[in-house]
Amino acid sequence: MQAQYPPVVISGTGLYRPPYVITNAELVDAFNAYADQQNAQHAEAIASGERAAVPHSSVEFIEKASGIKQRYVIEKAGVLDPARMYPRFTPRGDGELSLMAEIAVDAARQALAQAGRTGADVDAVLCASANMQRAYPAMAVEIQQALGAGGYGFDMNVACSSATFALEQAFNAVRTGSARCVLVVNPEITSAHLEWRDRDCHFIFGDVCTALLVERADTAVSADAWEILGTQLATQFSSNIRNNFGFMNRAEDRDPDARDLTFYQEGRKVFKEVVPMAAAHIEAHLARLGLEPTQVRRYWLHQANQGMNQLVIKKLVGADAGSDVAPLILDEYANTASAGSIIAFQHHRADLQAGDTGVICSFGAGYSIGSVVVRKR
Ligand SMILES: CC(C)(COP(=O)(O)OP(=O)(O)OC[C@H]1O[C@@H](n2cnc3c(N)ncnc32)[C@H](O)[C@@H]1OP(=O)(O)O)[C@@H](O)C(=O)NCCC(=O)NCCS
């Protein structure tokens, strides 16, 4: 006999948006200045054919290939300095709140306020993100303390699917009774793992943090509650999106500037392989719940590429993705790793009515795909 679980809701969301915008024009100017510097510095080697010139980037390419128009970052000057090309963060002492925890607490407070809760109501914190600031102690435990939460906290990383995978853990913890109120935070400081000196990917990412509160429907006090009808997770190993940074690099005598120690990908292959996987995954999940893709009012999809999302929707509902069916936020935020589908949910749910069904779905490195089907209460 299948266990009967109580209904569980997402009762609040929050979004930390960093203070600085980098437009495509600013980004391309900085990249091209870097390319010119490199090419001047290595003019002889380039002339003799020993070394390839660094080609320029272009705003037109970026917008056409991805749909991204700008991104938010926590620190801008270092990224746009052609002699540096990565953010400049001030190290903090062990007694200070760390940067990842700070942005998570900001997003978490918004989610708590929306749900009519305080930190004291939370009894589990999941910090789910594509990159953690340190090895330990877990970011989640620091966030738990900063919020005055009880229970336990742990970190988890499933790259771009970290948020949806964490939602399943939160859903299961609440419905089985091991926690009452679970906070999921997704602090994505992508600017620190992006290779801003590689034109194939320098435009891809932006910084952000999202937060979600998950609790039992019967005790939730939120006026904006979304029942979780089901979750479905899948992974399949691929090296097409990868980052080899890790604690063994020092022991391997790796050059810290080696290209594979920041984000790199085979973008074309990812596009081709992940689109059919994501569409089939969502379709199968909906079928398990007795739903047709056309019965879904809104899809809050992973935000990596405009064309990818249009194709996923076309496979699901047989039409081009109107922004009403599958809203895009990547034009403004770029790819924010695990936070993308949650930002879409945050910004594009207010117009839905009680009884409307939606799908939050992530896809990314691993490969990993996570879908969460929700219904407005
Ligand atoms: C990354 C992505 C936007 C690239 O778009 P694309 O259409 O596949 O482009 P390609 O990488 O094939 O490059 C096409 C051409 O533009 C060039 N190019 C690449 N970056 C450029 C830039 N910034 N400016 C100008 N030209 C550029 C390439 O060198 C290539 O030139 P070539 O044809 O002479 O070889 C796209 O593949 C994508 O978004 N894929 C999905 C990735 C994804 O979801 N990843 C998950 C990350 S979490």
The ligand as an SDF file (V2000), in Angstrom:
LIG
                    3D

 48 50  0  0  0  0  0  0  0  0999 V2000
   27.3130   28.4060  -25.9210 C   0  0  0  0  0  0  0  0  0  0  0  0
   26.3850   28.6930  -27.1040 C   0  0  0  0  0  0  0  0  0  0  0  0
   25.6170   29.9840  -26.8590 C   0  0  0  0  0  0  0  0  0  0  0  0
   27.2490   28.8720  -28.3570 C   0  0  0  0  0  0  0  0  0  0  0  0
   26.4130   29.0460  -29.4840 O   0  0  0  0  0  0  0  0  0  0  0  0
   26.6690   28.2010  -30.8360 P   0  0  0  0  0  0  0  0  0  0  0  0
   25.6910   28.6600  -31.8230 O   0  0  0  0  0  0  0  0  0  0  0  0
   26.6560   26.7650  -30.4550 O   0  0  0  0  0  0  0  0  0  0  0  0
   28.0790   28.7000  -31.2630 O   0  0  0  0  0  0  0  0  0  0  0  0
   29.4410   27.8890  -31.5120 P   0  0  0  0  0  0  0  0  0  0  0  0
   30.1280   27.6780  -30.1970 O   0  0  0  0  0  0  0  0  0  0  0  0
   29.1840   26.7060  -32.3740 O   0  0  0  0  0  0  0  0  0  0  0  0
   30.2420   28.9800  -32.3140 O   0  0  0  0  0  0  0  0  0  0  0  0
   29.8820   29.4160  -33.6270 C   0  0  0  0  0  0  0  0  0  0  0  0
   30.9800   30.3050  -34.1880 C   0  0  0  0  0  0  0  0  0  0  0  0
   31.0090   31.5380  -33.4460 O   0  0  0  0  0  0  0  0  0  0  0  0
   32.2760   31.7660  -32.8780 C   0  0  0  0  0  0  0  0  0  0  0  0
   32.1680   32.4380  -31.5960 N   0  0  0  0  0  0  0  0  0  0  0  0
   32.1310   31.8590  -30.3660 C   0  0  0  0  0  0  0  0  0  0  0  0
   32.0200   32.7940  -29.4180 N   0  0  0  0  0  0  0  0  0  0  0  0
   31.9720   33.9840  -30.0410 C   0  0  0  0  0  0  0  0  0  0  0  0
   31.8700   35.3110  -29.5930 C   0  0  0  0  0  0  0  0  0  0  0  0
   31.7730   35.6000  -28.2870 N   0  0  0  0  0  0  0  0  0  0  0  0
   31.8220   36.2990  -30.5080 N   0  0  0  0  0  0  0  0  0  0  0  0
   31.9130   36.0220  -31.8180 C   0  0  0  0  0  0  0  0  0  0  0  0
   32.0280   34.7870  -32.3120 N   0  0  0  0  0  0  0  0  0  0  0  0
   32.0520   33.7710  -31.4280 C   0  0  0  0  0  0  0  0  0  0  0  0
   32.8730   30.3830  -32.7510 C   0  0  0  0  0  0  0  0  0  0  0  0
   34.2890   30.4410  -32.6890 O   0  0  0  0  0  0  0  0  0  0  0  0
   32.3830   29.7010  -33.9830 C   0  0  0  0  0  0  0  0  0  0  0  0
   33.1680   30.1050  -35.0810 O   0  0  0  0  0  0  0  0  0  0  0  0
   33.4830   29.0490  -36.2690 P   0  0  0  0  0  0  0  0  0  0  0  0
   32.1300   28.7250  -36.8660 O   0  0  0  0  0  0  0  0  0  0  0  0
   34.3730   29.8450  -37.1470 O   0  0  0  0  0  0  0  0  0  0  0  0
   34.1290   27.8930  -35.6040 O   0  0  0  0  0  0  0  0  0  0  0  0
   25.3650   27.5370  -27.3150 C   0  0  0  0  0  0  0  0  0  0  0  0
   26.0120   26.4290  -27.8600 O   0  0  0  0  0  0  0  0  0  0  0  0
   24.6680   27.1260  -26.0330 C   0  0  0  0  0  0  0  0  0  0  0  0
   24.1010   27.9200  -25.3260 O   0  0  0  0  0  0  0  0  0  0  0  0
   24.6380   25.8120  -25.7630 N   0  0  0  0  0  0  0  0  0  0  0  0
   23.9750   25.2670  -24.6140 C   0  0  0  0  0  0  0  0  0  0  0  0
   24.9080   25.3570  -23.4680 C   0  0  0  0  0  0  0  0  0  0  0  0
   24.2810   25.0190  -22.1560 C   0  0  0  0  0  0  0  0  0  0  0  0
   23.1130   24.8930  -21.9820 O   0  0  0  0  0  0  0  0  0  0  0  0
   25.1290   24.8930  -21.1990 N   0  0  0  0  0  0  0  0  0  0  0  0
   24.7370   24.6860  -19.8770 C   0  0  0  0  0  0  0  0  0  0  0  0
   25.6370   25.5390  -19.1140 C   0  0  0  0  0  0  0  0  0  0  0  0
   25.2710   25.4260  -17.4370 S   0  0  0  0  0  0  0  0  0  0  0  0
  1  2  1  0
  2  3  1  0
  2  4  1  0
  2 36  1  0
  4  5  1  0
  5  6  1  0
  6  7  2  0
  6  8  1  0
  6  9  1  0
  9 10  1  0
 10 11  2  0
 10 12  1  0
 10 13  1  0
 13 14  1  0
 14 15  1  0
 15 16  1  0
 15 30  1  0
 16 17  1  0
 17 18  1  0
 17 28  1  0
 18 19  1  0
 18 27  1  0
 19 20  2  0
 20 21  1  0
 21 22  1  0
 21 27  2  0
 22 23  1  0
 22 24  2  0
 24 25  1  0
 25 26  2  0
 26 27  1  0
 28 29  1  0
 28 30  1  0
 30 31  1  0
 31 32  1  0
 32 33  2  0
 32 34  1  0
 32 35  1  0
 36 37  1  0
 36 38  1  0
 38 39  2  0
 38 40  1  0
 40 41  1  0
 41 42  1  0
 42 43  1  0
 43 44  2  0
 43 45  1  0
 45 46  1  0
 46 47  1  0
 47 48  1  0
M  END
$$$$
